[in-house]
Amino acid sequence: MDIKIDDLTGPKVVALIGEHLQDMASLSPPESTHALDLDNLKKPEITFWSGWEQDELVGCGAMKELDRQHGEIKSMRTSSSHQRKGVAKRILEHIIEEAKRRGYQRVSLETGSMEAFEPARRLYISFGFQYCQPFSDYIEDPNSVFMTKEL
């Protein structure tokens, strides 16, 4: 898989983010949906990566710099035709390596507490993430779980 920084302008990436936003909105109430739209993913504190196999988009992920020592993983998504093929694992590895390269001391994330998010939570746990209290601007929410990993 070729993972590269993406400018979020290609039609395949735009469609995958649209699918991600639609899916998150169907799973969580509006006040608990923390997925970022295209405009928010283009902010300077966010780096967005897309994963490709030849010319096929297989997944994506992003990292938001919260401060010089702490990054937040955002917008992890695997294309529906490539689920359970290790795409998310490979993108998560890439993001964690980039966080280390930047000198971050930890990376954190918010994900859903519902059953649909169980595969994602298992993936994060397998990488050493642990449950934590809300961080940054998040607040306690029964629809969210918060996880962090010391680097």
C-alpha positions in Angstrom: 0.0 0.0 0.0 1.2 3.5 -0.9 0.3 6.0 1.9 0.7 9.6 1.0 -0.2 13.1 2.2 -3.4 14.1 0.4 -4.8 17.5 -0.4 -8.4 16.2 -0.2 -9.4 17.4 -3.7 -9.5 14.1 -5.6 -13.0 12.7 -6.3 -12.2 9.3 -4.7 -11.0 10.9 -1.5 -14.0 13.3 -1.4 -16.3 10.3 -1.9 -14.7 8.3 0.9 -14.9 11.3 3.4 -18.5 11.7 2.4 -19.2 8.0 3.1 -17.4 8.4 6.4 -19.4 11.4 7.5 -22.7 9.8 6.4 -21.8 6.6 8.3 -20.8 8.5 11.5 -24.0 10.6 11.4 -26.1 7.3 11.1 -24.3 5.8 14.2 -24.1 8.8 16.6 -26.4 11.6 17.6 -25.3 15.0 16.2 -23.9 16.2 19.5 -21.7 13.1 19.6 -20.5 13.1 16.0 -16.9 14.3 15.9 -16.0 13.4 12.3 -14.4 16.2 10.4 -15.7 17.4 7.0 -13.4 18.3 4.1 -13.0 22.0 5.2 -12.0 21.0 8.7 -9.6 18.3 7.5 -7.8 21.0 5.4 -6.9 23.1 8.5 -3.1 23.6 8.9 -2.9 21.7 12.2 -4.2 18.5 10.4 -2.2 16.2 8.2 -4.4 13.8 6.1 -3.1 10.6 4.4 -4.7 8.4 1.8 -3.8 4.8 1.2 -3.7 3.5 -2.3 -3.2 0.1 -4.1 -2.4 1.1 -7.7 -5.1 3.7 -8.5 -7.6 2.4 -6.0 -8.2 4.3 -2.8 -8.3 1.7 0.1 -8.4 4.0 3.2 -7.4 7.1 4.9 -6.5 8.6 8.3 -5.4 12.0 9.7 -3.6 13.5 12.6 -4.4 16.8 14.3 -1.6 18.5 16.2 -3.1 19.4 19.6 0.3 20.8 20.8 4.0 20.1 20.1 3.9 16.9 22.1 0.4 15.5 21.5 -1.4 14.4 18.4 -5.0 13.3 17.8 -5.9 10.6 15.3 -8.8 11.5 13.2 -10.8 10.3 10.2 -9.6 6.6 10.2 -11.6 5.0 7.4 -11.2 1.9 5.3 -13.0 1.7 1.9 -15.9 -0.7 2.2 -14.5 -3.0 -0.5 -11.2 -3.3 1.5 -12.4 -4.0 5.0 -10.6 -6.7 7.0 -7.6 -6.7 4.8 -5.2 -4.8 7.2 -5.7 -1.4 5.7 -6.6 0.4 9.0 -3.7 -1.4 10.7 -1.2 -0.1 8.1 -2.5 3.4 8.1 -2.5 3.5 11.9 1.1 2.3 11.9 2.0 5.1 9.5 0.3 7.7 11.7 2.1 6.5 14.9 5.4 6.5 13.1 4.8 10.1 12.0 3.9 11.1 15.5 7.1 9.6 16.8 9.1 11.4 14.0 7.5 14.7 15.1 8.6 14.1 18.7 5.1 13.7 20.1 4.9 12.2 23.6 1.5 10.7 23.0 -1.3 10.3 20.5 -5.0 10.1 21.5 -8.3 9.6 19.8 -12.1 9.6 20.3 -14.2 6.9 18.9 -17.8 5.6 19.4 -18.9 3.6 22.4 -21.5 1.6 20.4 -21.0 -2.0 19.2 -20.4 -0.8 15.6 -17.1 0.7 16.8 -15.9 -2.4 18.6 -13.5 -3.5 15.7 -11.9 0.0 15.9 -11.5 -0.2 19.6 -9.9 -3.7 19.3 -7.5 -2.3 16.7 -6.4 0.6 18.9 -6.0 -1.7 22.0 -3.8 -4.0 19.9 -1.5 -1.1 19.3 -1.3 -0.3 23.0 -3.9 2.4 23.3 -5.6 2.6 26.7 -8.9 4.1 27.7 -8.5 7.6 29.2 -10.5 10.7 30.2 -11.7 13.2 27.6 -8.8 15.3 26.3 -8.5 18.6 24.4 -12.0 20.1 24.0 -13.9 16.8 24.4 -16.3 16.3 27.3 -17.6 13.2 29.0 -20.2 11.6 26.6 -21.9 8.2 26.8 -21.6 7.8 23.0 -17.8 8.4 23.1 -14.7 6.6 24.4 -11.3 8.2 24.6 -8.0 6.4 24.2 -4.4 7.4 24.4 -1.0 5.9 23.7 2.3 7.1 25.2 5.1 7.1 22.6 
